[in-house]
Amino acid sequence: MIRLLSAFLLCCALSTAAVAQQAQPAPTPTQPVYGLAMVDGPNLGNRYFLILNDGVTPNPKQSYYQENGKDRVFADEAAILNFLYSQGWEVIPNPSSVPGPSRYLLKRRGR
């Protein structure tokens, strides 16, 4: 009788744990973050600069991307695209009919 009661309690405990595990809601995916990148260059000395609007930090003056208080200089446009990719951005060309810097739409999963 004790064995039967123990087996019954064990089954109840296992089924309760399984139900509790199924009841937890699946994690909701975070909203993507969009941005815009413009590549300015080549400038004097074949230097390229990044203008980044990341969708979070305002950049109303379209200032160059800075590190340690100085404009970051890139060797070429590919270096900028690789940098953006390393920062977690999906880079999508966004051509403009107006002459000027190359433009790219940026998309990143929310954090």
Steps between C-alpha positions, in 0.01 A plus 500: 500500500783739588671423168180572312453829687865598436465423129179704482664802672804475273280500189305800629820692570641427153180599321476823704857589404427431134187721508689780674774481237245527218318790668801735480449746215750497218737797504370779281733614225628853547418765246769572241691827507549687175764752407661675209867513404659734250854460370683825429809453290745472357613830646843658495754223545252224402334511841146377558265605780180352640189702580288279723138546604445191716136563588591552867756781529393821320740634235317808363818664366600184311836493679764241422520190721748565782717287726684658794380845394650481148344423164566137414678469165443190285723372219211447258127445474537124554671569835196701608259224394708239687503725808120534492462123462732443798269726704207268426339696217349344191603740222260559208593733210270803481589684180401861451426683176682804639881500471676477834615249757415132461200413716415177681196394700597323823300239689588333829300281730409684818707427807 
